[in-house]
Amino acid sequence: MNTYLIKAATIVNEGQQIVADVLIKDGFIAKIGQNLSAPGAQEINAEGQYLLPGMIDDQVHFREPGLTHKADIFTESMAAVAGGITSFMEMPNTVPNTLTQELLADKYEIAAQTSLANYSFYMGASNDNIEEVLKTDPKNVCGIKVFMGSSTGNMLVDNEKTLEHIFRKAPILVATHCEDEATIRHNLAEFKAKYGDDLTIEMHPLIRSAEACYKSSSLAVELAKRYQTRLHILHISTAKEIALFDNTIPLKDKKITAEACVHHLWFNDKDYAEKGNFIKWNPAVKTEADQQGVLAGVLNDNIDVIATDHAPHTLAEKQQAYAQAPSGGPLVQHALPALLEMHLQGKISLEKIAEKTAHNLAICFDIEKRGYIREGYWADLVLVDLNDPWKVTKLNNFYKCGWSPFDGDTFKASITHTFVSGNLAYVKGKFTTDQIGKRLTFTR
């Protein structure tokens, strides 16, 4: 592998900023210090730029296998790397659903050939695959995914006994999508009775309500406390849910953790008028008070990590009427730029961004030698320029689906370089595609 010397970067790491050089050799951070020299190394002048640990995204849907007309591991890992995401954890609701160890192994095989970013894949849980779930290797798999609400295929776990069994027996972290299915169905029936087929996107957060989220999240927390499960609740979208999570103990000691997603931090229900189905997600983007509550939860450490829930659909699918348009959207290329924009707006510090998108992921998932800018760690790094404005358009995104919920928006900060396991994978719009990312390993 090439040797690189990053000169005079402002390093954002472990709660502080320092100006220093970083030497990358054989995939790892070999040295951090002042006035380093390395004959033969490729030098990068980073004066005035900020060096952050690469973002670790614990929730993406890259659609392979089975849905590759929307996305695939190669295209979406490319978009991720362009957005400063160096590692991802991908969800099991592909086709077929990842409900056996054999199907899980198949996805790792695809990534080992095509992923430009480091990778891991969740094992999926259903009402009837507990024996397969229990075979999951804690050292090589990020976690088990449980849909406690609407989902794709055979992945809604709504059998109480099954849920209890998973929470009691799970060998590793259990990540949950929490929306109460009965509440959503009741709300939908009421809206259909009143409006017939004339449902609109503005009704989405009322149908998939804050109460549906809280009811399911509080059940998950109760089960985790009862069985001492290592629980991680995904995409918290309401202010009310924040109180379910403890911020009085160190993250390394928490058994119950929570994630916020960029879209719930950036958008609120006032944006439906302009963005329509392009910001239709499950859980729904909700009120401004919920948006502010989720951000407060991030800043106060009730919420531990920030992710994307990247879930692309085609433009044609999203342009259907509200009731037919699927939920989800592409985010990996624009998540970190959006967070950097929030920093420039005074809403979050760079140190907190590094903590919530990298350090805390390493702690939450026990990821081996990643998530920090430390000597001896893998060189997963992103160099950003906070004064390099650019406009999001269909011409400069790398998603296979070809659109972004940020289309037309301007970000002041740009990602200039991304290193993945010591490989300079991305530089200002250009990729190195001959090096593949590494499989994440875990110190469990």
Disulfide bonds with the S-S distance in Angstrom:
none
